[in-house]
Amino acid sequence: MDRRGFLYTMALSSAGLGLGGTSLLSGCRSYVGEGSYGSYDALTKSLLKDWCDGMIAHQVNDPSNPKLHGVLQCPACESRGIIHGRCHDAVYPFMHMAHVTGEQKYLDAAINVMEWSKNVTGPDGRWTNDLPPKSWHGTSIFGAIALAEAIHYHGEMLDEAKLKEWTERLAKVAGEYLWKHFAKIDFTNVNYGMTSLYGFNLIGHVLHEQKYIDRSRKFAKEAKKYFIEPNKLIFGEGKPYDNRSDRGLLPLDLGYNVEESLNGAVLYALAEQDAELLELVTKSLEGHLQFMLPDGGWDNSWGTRQAKWTYWGSRTSDGCLPAYSMMADRNPAFGTAAYKNAELLQRCTADGLLHGGPDYVSHGIKPCIHHTFAHAKVLAFVQDSMIHMPKVDKSTPLPRESANGIKEFPELAVWLGARGPWRATVSAYDSQYKTKKEKHLQQATGGSLAVLYHQKVGPILTSSMADYVMVEPLNMQPLPGEDFAFTTRVETEKDGMWYTNLYDLKADVKTKDDGKQIRFDVNASLNDREHRPLIGDVVNYKMSYAMNRGKVTIQAASADGAVSQNAASLVVPIMSPSGEKVRQVSDKRIEVTKSEGTVVVESTAPMKIKKSPKGRIFNMVPGMECVPIIIELPKSVGMKAECTISII
């Protein structure tokens, strides 16, 4: 078989699946596949064990109470009475660990979590996302894939009766629910349709049902229309999925694309050896990879579903490792992406659970267990795929590591800037994710400087939602304190209303690169949450962001030289976990000391640090703490203020 031929063509014959070929699990399970470096194997193996042990520590063991026995209780959400109905997705990583270690505790955990899943099982085989029987059920596709992978790779660990029970359970969710509700690829957000390419194909092989494989092939033909020019990014994360904004832009979300949609398309294409789709997803992986930051973080500052953004990815999706690992022979930078993202996941892990951002621990935020059981699945897949994994290491730089200049994404109205050690993102993307209850879910836009990263000290500026809205209350955590936007901005207040360029969907951005300095010039207006412009005061402002090798300069001023009647401010939130020393040297200089260098913020106008109980403000998006610096624009002609950021 070709090295990249997909794994389930090598079935577990000892599990009675009868797909033929050699068992993947023969021989030593610590075997490192052809060309794959042992350190990536060791990293993902260690992290998976850590997470599985962490989940077991939170699993209820009470056989007398079937409503709770086997469930994974959430440290963050239990106090709100929330049980994450999708926790049975953990069956796959538990089964993997049972098989490779031979430890009974993992097999018990898998059996018990599947037994608990009966509490979220519908009459047509669906699993509901939450306990209420009318809650969202589209996530059944992810549960079905996890169960199919558990059976396929590790079914031999079950006795005949339990294997039969699980196989029949898979057949029911596939035959009665998925077959009916996933009849079209575009029935909801694109991540579900893309995931079902792989899902139906895998299920068809596990159940020996050709109709599921045929549906996956039908979906694959339709899927190709979702990759748009010029960077082959995937659209469809919107309501409706093909809605166009006033700028004519389609809804895209980086997090869901790299952590779910691309996995589905890639794994299907590998299974079927679909040459056309393999070429397409290679280009798409390259397009999306331009947004990975040098430390393995995903820059989803601009995505339509930014509400779910955490620095390492997206909170309730699966993770980017399968697609980028399995395609690393087509572009070695894909291997770098998988490796660095896995390292970031490890840095965000504490006490056996994946935390929703780098600064959860420093701010004392409890982790939501949903992050762990969702992302543990892809680690199990990576481990089960290791024997056929292409070479995965960090020797090839990521696109943003070697970038220089300005890269425009016209399909997004987003620009990436790079000069020397600096990396920046500027966004005027106006596609908004809407729900029945919320019409204005605002990610970074308005010509904002959405991300600023330095190769030496890491993220300096990152964005949040303009105002934190719990779009999915059962899948998101409430803020621990005040709602303070992390996006760099100009703002004012009038009659108790907040006005900022973060709500301007019509901001104009122009760029310039003279070889030494790159520059973004922005014209934007101050709007309220309903996108209504400020009336009776200065509404139009011009901002600029300039980068040379030594510093970044942020300027803000009124567009026509007029002076505001109210105070208007430039807000520059500097990312800084608690424990880093912050020193206000003068009213025009602030220093934040990090382990690799000191961030120096200087201004032509007086600066102040907004007071907060812990000396930092925390935002769930993207799971970080900041030092909130406020620069009041001077009430003189032009209202011009200039802020510079440098590293010493």
Summary of the structure (lengths in Angstrom):
residues: 648
radius of gyration: 24.8
end to end distance: 54.1
largest distance: 81.6
contacts: 2451
relative contact order: 0.10
helix: 35%
strand: 21%
